Amino acid sequence: MNLNYSTAGELLTLCAERRQSIAEITLARENNATLEPTERIFARMRDYYGLMRDSIRKGLEIESPSSSGLSGGDARKLKNYAASASPLLGAQFVKTMAYGVAVLENNASFGRIVATPTAGSSGVTPACLFSLEETHHLTIDQLTMALFTAAGIGHIIGATACFSGAQGGCQAEVGSASCMAAAAIVEATGGTPAQAVEAAAFALMNTLGLVCDPVGGYVEVPCVNRNGMYAVHSFLAASMGLAGMNSRIPLDDVVLAMRDIGRRMPRALKETGEGGLASTSSGRQYRPKPIV
């Protein structure tokens, strides 16, 4: 059976015909495309999740600032606040943010991360899955399958739009990551493929227009904080999907809208450091000094 798909509509049809999850379809598609044994594909994805967990743990240990001085130690601060007497909205809410921040701080300290889908958005999905590991006591194999759910949604975005901040703004990076993570959360917690796709649509539509304006040209401000905040955003979108809410605008149309917005977005707001936060008087102070 042909397992190729490029739209959410096609993916959901495959899920219905085969009575399989998005994760299962994605894994089977990879097997068909590469002819690599399913066990080996799964093992490699399992290793990726292990690397994600390691990047969170290492990021939480960072206390000193990065070489740019723009990040470092904030994941640890969030973790400590989560352990305080009364963190807003509960400890897990804050811990999820801490995990997303930790990955980006680890990246800023030249640590190893897994681009999901990019380095600048590499904290969102790991933060969500690690949070689920703690709260829902999911096994590593279950969380590995959740990564296949995320990959399946990512394939749809990549087939129509892009993941590049330089091409589509941060909506294409953090927006895509949040979209992928929301779907992964839904399937990992027992939701249907249709609910996962709705969650993905909610996550992406509410990041449309997000600009890429890295201060000093570094993947730190506002990138570090965005990864923490949009991990929580993914849980909110997943909750909407699991509740049975309808996004009204299907995911395929949301992806098309993201592509259109990215094309219309000024160059100054697409990873050039020429607009947004990077162009403020405080932001300009962090621009690398010219070599003389």
C-alpha positions, 0 to 999 in steps of 0.5 A: 500500500502506498503510504506517501502523504503530503497533507493532513487530509491524506494522512488522516485517510491513511490512519482511517484505512489502516486503523493506525495512529499517526505515529504508526503510519509515519514509522511504516512510511519511513520503512517503505521509503528507506527499506531499513528495518522498522526495529532499526528506525525505532531504535534510532528515534529512541536514541534521539529521545535519549539525547533530548533528555540529556540536553534537558538535564545538562541545561538545568545544571548551567549556572554561568552565562553563555559566551554572549552573556545573553543566556545561562542559568534561567532554566535552573531558576525556573526549576527552583521556582517550580519547587517553591511553595506556590508556583503560578498554575502549579509546579509542572507548568513551570517545570515544562518551561524550564525544560524548554529553556534548558535545551536552548541554554545547553545549545548556547553553551555548545552542548548537544541537542536534537533539531526538532525541527531546528536548533532554534526550536529544539526545546519545545518537543523535548520539554513536552515529552519529558513533562509527560514522562514525569506526569503520565509515567509513559515508557521510553518506547511510548515517548519514542512513538510520540516522536514519530507523531511529531515527525509525521506532522513535521513532514506535512509542514515541510512538504508545503511550507518550511522550517527556516526562520530566515525564510518564514520567520519564527512561526516556521521554527517555534510555530512548527515545533509547537504544532508537532509537539501538540500532536505528539502530546495528544497521541501519547495520551490516548487521543485519536489522529483526528484530535492530534491534527486539530491540536496541531492546527490550534498550535500553529494558527496561534503562532502565525506572524511570529517574527525571527529577530534574534538579538545580536544574531545569536540563538538566545534572545528571544529564542531561549524563552520562546522554547519554554513558553511555547512548550506550554502553548503545545499543552494548551493546544493539545488540551483543545484537541483532546476536548474535541474542539474544532479549529474551523481552519484545517491544518492544511490551510493553516500551513498554507497561511503560514507559508503565505505570511512568511513570503509577505514578511519583511526581510528585516524580520527573518533572522537578519537581526535588522528588525524587531528586538534585535534593532532596539537600542538595548538589542544593538548592544549585543551585536558582534564587534567588527574585527579590525 
